[in-house]
Amino acid sequence: MVWLTIGSLSYNYMEEGMAVAEKDSRARRLLERRERALHRLPKLTEVLRGTLAQRHVRCGKPTCHCQTGPGHGPIRYLNVSLGVGRNQQITIAAEDRPIAARLVRNYRRTQQVLEDISTINRELLQRRLLPKAGAAVSGKGSPRRRRPAKRQKDP
């Protein structure tokens, strides 16, 4: 069994036909990549799923300038898919657009980081370098079990 410590995490794995040094080196590189990916995550309280768009609308009044020109707008909105055939559109004020754009960008960045971490974990699993089930992932060890309460004898 070999112990590998990266940052505050410790991992152990068994030898399986590969030299320990080579396995240790591969695992270390993959775990370091995973740690770097984790640090690219934005604050999870600052994400918003959806698509920002803008459009011009026509009001329907026959004498309005929008009938011959580009229309009223641009009207900015957030479109969110809520399932099959269900969408929600929220109008975004011009002053809120930068904030909404940042939140949507953070959501996409979070998706990309999770995909990167998943790819690394898949490679670790394929190479049999992930911690074994029940193995301690941190240096703290496994949690302790509580002892059952003592029964009191009936008089």
QUITACOR-V796966 format. One line per field, one symbol per residue. ss: DSSP state (A for helix, B for strand, O for the rest). phi: phi as a letter, one per 20 degrees, with the letter a starting at -180 (. if undefined). burial: + if it has 16 or more other ideal C-beta (glycine too) atoms within 10 Angstrom, else -. Layout:
# QUITACOR-V796966
ss: ???
phi: ???
burial: ???
This chain:
# QUITACOR-V796966
ss: OBBBBBOOBBBBBOOOOOOAAAAAAAAAAAAAAAAAAAAOOOOOOOOOOOBBBBBBBOOOOOOOAAAOOOOBBBBBBBBBBBBOOBBBBBBOOAAAAAAAAAAAAAAAAAAAAAAAAAAAAAAAAAOOOOOOOOOOOBOOOOOOOOOOOOOOOOO
phi: .cdcdcmedcccbefbndggfffffffffffffffffffeffffedcbeqcebbbdcdenffeffffdefoepfdebddcedpfmdccdcfdfgfegfffffffffffffgfffffffffffffffemdfgfgnffedffnefeefffffeefff
burial: ---+-----++-+---------++--+--++--+--+----+----++-+-+------------------+----+++-------------+-------+--++-++--+--+--++--+---+----+++----+-------------------
